[in-house]
Amino acid sequence: MCTLTFAWQVFEDAPLLVAANRDEVLDRPSEPPARRDWETDVVAPRDSRADGTWLGYNEHGVVVGITNRWLDADIEGERSRGLLVRDALGAETAEEAVRTVERELVEQTYDGFNLIAADTNAAVLVESGHERRVRALSPGVHVVVNVGADGGYAVPARRQEAGEQQARNADAVRGALKPEPGERPAGWLDRAAAVLGDHEYGVCVHGDGFGTKSASLLWLADDKRRYEFADGPPCESDFERVAAEV
């Protein structure tokens, strides 16, 4: 996944809203979101090749999502990053999910990534490459991409032009999705869905054999959990309600 946007503690009746595009090699097989009997009950899509996921939520209301992180020198990861997300979704809280990630990083090597773990009480960003940074996020709208998050970008020299453009795109998305006066959660998600598919913002990608394969919208509150999924680029694919819930 290359663009992960979320509003945390912005709306009183919806503490966590997520809008995300997944960019991937187009012929990499995957399954749409469904209920998964993993370590805990989870609703998530599945990477059919590595058996992990890039985004999901569990029965405890913990959301975990990941993007690749661009680095100047690749790390030869021993294990799929999607399996790390799956491991983290076994946690009962966002903080516990982060501890799971930190333990795994001691035991295994992973390619670079940016990972978000969030629930109604906490939101934490783990940036992992040749160095690691873990930071709690404040209430607000956040945008995570391959080069970083929320204006804190590390653009690798070998991908400078693309990285700088991605940073500008992320800033534009974050600016566009600032809450409007009197806005309700459903309205914000509608606007987020439109931004994800609007080529003006550069986050709906169409390349040669690579591009935006799907998009997700999540609504997490104590009394409401909803997942909507576009099985294709959001510029041309409709979001549909996922029947499974936990």
Secondary structure, 3 states (H helix, E strand, C coil): CCEEEEEEEEECCEEEEEEEEEEEECCCCEEEEEEEECCCEEEEEEECCCCCCCEEEECCCCEEEEEECCCCCCCCCCCCHHHHHHHHCCCCCHHHHHHHHHHHHHHCCCCCEEEEEECCCCEEEEEECCCEEEEECCCEEEEEECCEECCEECCCHHHHHHHHHHHHHHHHHHHHCCCCCCCCHHHHHHHHHHHHHCHHHCCCCECCCEEEEEEEEEEEECCEEEEEEECCCCCCCCCEECCCCC
